[in-house]
């Protein structure tokens, strides 16, 4: 190796590190955006979780009938502190679902755009993509089976995660193209691993 090729390799390594750091920061910005949207909606809507009656045991639950909406109540269950009582009215949307879908699809898009296609990499890439999808599905469905959320909470959380990841990957990460490709100074087939 000549000195010029060593310097070129060092510059390429530094550029790759900068790209990865830039995408990591964008990932964190998206995670924060996802969290803010979910928490604002949880606070504004304040829907009860499926286990609300067991967690809270509201003082009005014996006299209410189907279809009644009781706004003023107090929790009689002293086995749980106020944090659990407050959390039991923050079901919509599912934050775990939105975050797991965000992470799973972000990694899926990153793998699709950044892995070179070779016979062995094709199998590894397929396995990693299936792992990302399985992660998002398992986390989402477990929220329903654990009685932490209703199905519509999970569906809405999933949509929030999808919209957030599409916004972040398309607008901030520029679909994981290198900075040179974004400026139009490199060929569109060049990939940075």
C-alpha positions as CSV (number, residue, x, y, z in Angstrom):
1,X,0.0,0.0,0.0
2,X,1.2,3.4,-0.8
3,X,1.0,6.4,1.5
4,X,-1.7,8.0,-0.6
5,X,-4.0,4.9,-0.5
6,X,-3.5,4.7,3.3
7,X,-4.5,8.3,3.7
8,X,-7.5,7.8,1.4
9,X,-8.6,4.8,3.5
10,X,-8.2,6.9,6.7
11,X,-10.3,9.7,5.2
12,X,-13.0,7.1,4.1
13,X,-13.0,5.7,7.6
14,X,-13.5,9.1,9.1
15,X,-16.3,9.9,6.6
16,X,-18.0,6.7,7.5
17,X,-17.8,7.4,11.2
18,X,-19.3,10.9,10.6
19,X,-22.1,9.4,8.5
20,X,-22.9,6.8,11.2
21,X,-22.8,9.5,13.9
22,X,-25.1,11.8,11.9
23,X,-27.6,8.9,11.4
24,X,-27.4,8.0,15.1
25,X,-28.2,11.5,16.1
26,X,-31.1,11.6,13.7
27,X,-32.3,8.3,15.2
28,X,-32.3,9.9,18.6
29,X,-34.2,13.0,17.3
30,X,-36.8,10.7,15.9
31,X,-37.1,8.7,19.1
32,X,-37.6,12.0,21.0
33,X,-40.2,13.2,18.5
34,X,-42.0,9.8,18.8
35,X,-41.9,10.1,22.6
36,X,-43.3,13.7,22.6
37,X,-46.1,12.9,20.3
38,X,-47.1,9.8,22.3
39,X,-46.9,11.5,25.7
40,X,-48.9,14.6,24.5
41,X,-51.7,12.3,23.1
42,X,-51.7,10.2,26.3
43,X,-52.1,13.3,28.5
44,X,-54.8,14.9,26.2
45,X,-56.9,11.8,25.7
46,X,-56.5,10.1,29.1
47,X,-58.1,6.8,28.1
48,X,-58.3,4.1,30.7
49,X,-56.2,0.9,30.4
50,X,-58.0,-2.5,30.3
51,X,-56.9,-3.1,33.9
52,X,-58.1,0.3,35.2
53,X,-61.0,-1.1,37.3
54,X,-58.7,-3.6,39.0
55,X,-55.9,-1.1,39.6
56,X,-58.0,1.9,40.8
57,X,-61.2,0.4,42.1
58,X,-63.0,3.7,41.7
59,X,-65.5,4.7,44.4
60,X,-68.3,5.1,41.8
61,X,-67.9,1.7,40.0
62,X,-70.6,-0.1,42.0
63,X,-73.4,2.4,41.0
64,X,-72.4,3.1,37.4
65,X,-74.2,1.3,34.6
66,X,-73.1,0.3,31.1
67,X,-72.5,3.4,29.0
68,X,-72.1,5.8,31.9
69,X,-69.1,8.1,31.9
70,X,-68.1,9.2,35.4
71,X,-65.6,12.1,35.4
72,X,-65.1,12.6,39.1
73,X,-64.0,9.6,41.1
74,X,-61.3,8.6,43.6
75,X,-59.4,5.4,43.6
76,X,-60.1,3.2,46.6
77,X,-57.3,0.6,45.9
78,X,-54.5,1.5,48.3
79,X,-52.3,-1.4,47.1
80,X,-50.9,0.9,44.4
81,X,-49.5,4.4,44.7
82,X,-50.6,7.4,42.8
83,X,-48.2,6.7,39.9
84,X,-50.0,3.5,39.1
85,X,-53.3,5.2,39.3
86,X,-52.2,8.0,37.0
87,X,-50.6,5.5,34.6
88,X,-53.9,3.5,34.4
89,X,-55.6,6.4,32.6
90,X,-52.8,6.7,29.9
91,X,-53.6,3.9,27.5
92,X,-54.0,5.7,24.2
93,X,-51.7,5.4,22.2
94,X,-49.3,2.7,23.1
95,X,-45.8,4.1,23.6
96,X,-44.1,0.8,23.6
97,X,-45.6,-0.1,20.3
98,X,-44.8,3.2,18.7
99,X,-41.2,3.0,19.9
100,X,-40.7,-0.7,18.9
101,X,-42.1,-0.1,15.4
102,X,-39.9,3.0,15.1
103,X,-36.8,1.1,16.1
104,X,-37.7,-2.0,14.0
105,X,-38.5,-0.1,10.8
106,X,-35.5,2.3,11.2
107,X,-33.2,-0.7,11.4
108,X,-35.0,-2.4,8.5
109,X,-34.6,0.7,6.3
110,X,-31.0,1.1,7.4
111,X,-30.2,-2.5,6.5
112,X,-31.9,-2.3,3.2
113,X,-30.0,0.8,2.2
114,X,-26.6,0.2,3.7
115,X,-25.8,-3.6,3.3
116,X,-24.1,-4.6,0.1
117,X,-25.9,-7.4,-1.8
118,X,-23.8,-10.6,-1.9
119,X,-24.9,-14.2,-1.7
120,X,-24.0,-14.6,2.0
121,X,-25.1,-11.1,2.9
122,X,-28.5,-11.9,1.3
123,X,-29.2,-14.6,3.9
124,X,-27.8,-12.5,6.7
125,X,-29.7,-9.5,5.6
126,X,-33.0,-11.5,5.4
127,X,-32.4,-12.8,8.9
128,X,-31.8,-9.3,10.3
129,X,-34.8,-7.9,8.5
130,X,-37.0,-10.7,9.9
131,X,-35.6,-10.0,13.3
132,X,-36.5,-6.3,13.1
133,X,-40.1,-7.1,12.0
134,X,-40.5,-9.8,14.6
135,X,-39.2,-7.4,17.3
136,X,-41.8,-4.8,16.4
137,X,-44.7,-7.3,16.1
138,X,-43.8,-9.1,19.3
139,X,-43.6,-5.9,21.4
140,X,-46.8,-4.6,19.8
141,X,-48.9,-7.7,20.3
142,X,-47.6,-8.3,23.9
143,X,-49.1,-5.0,24.9
144,X,-52.6,-6.4,24.1
145,X,-52.0,-9.9,25.6
146,X,-50.6,-8.3,28.8
147,X,-53.8,-6.2,29.1
148,X,-51.8,-3.0,29.1
149,X,-53.6,-1.6,26.0
150,X,-56.6,-2.0,23.8
151,X,-56.1,-3.0,20.2
152,X,-56.8,0.5,19.0
153,X,-54.1,1.9,21.2
154,X,-51.6,-0.5,19.6
155,X,-52.8,0.2,16.1
156,X,-52.4,4.0,16.7
157,X,-49.0,3.5,18.3
158,X,-48.0,1.5,15.3
159,X,-49.1,4.3,12.9
160,X,-47.3,6.9,15.0
161,X,-44.1,4.8,14.8
162,X,-44.4,4.3,11.1
163,X,-45.0,8.0,10.4
164,X,-42.1,9.1,12.6
165,X,-39.6,6.7,11.1
166,X,-40.7,7.6,7.5
167,X,-40.3,11.3,8.4
168,X,-36.9,10.8,10.0
169,X,-35.4,8.5,7.3
170,X,-36.7,10.5,4.4
171,X,-36.1,14.1,5.6
172,X,-33.2,13.9,8.1
173,X,-31.3,10.8,7.1
174,X,-31.9,11.4,3.4
175,X,-32.7,7.7,3.0
176,X,-29.2,6.8,4.3
177,X,-27.4,8.1,1.2
178,X,-23.9,9.5,1.9
179,X,-23.4,13.3,2.1
180,X,-21.6,13.3,-1.2
181,X,-24.7,11.6,-2.8
182,X,-27.0,14.2,-1.2
183,X,-24.9,17.0,-2.8
184,X,-25.0,15.2,-6.1
185,X,-21.2,14.9,-6.3
186,X,-21.0,11.1,-6.2
187,X,-22.6,8.4,-8.3
188,X,-25.9,7.0,-7.0
189,X,-24.6,3.5,-6.8
190,X,-21.8,4.3,-4.3
191,X,-22.5,2.9,-0.8
192,X,-20.8,3.6,2.5
193,X,-20.7,0.5,4.7
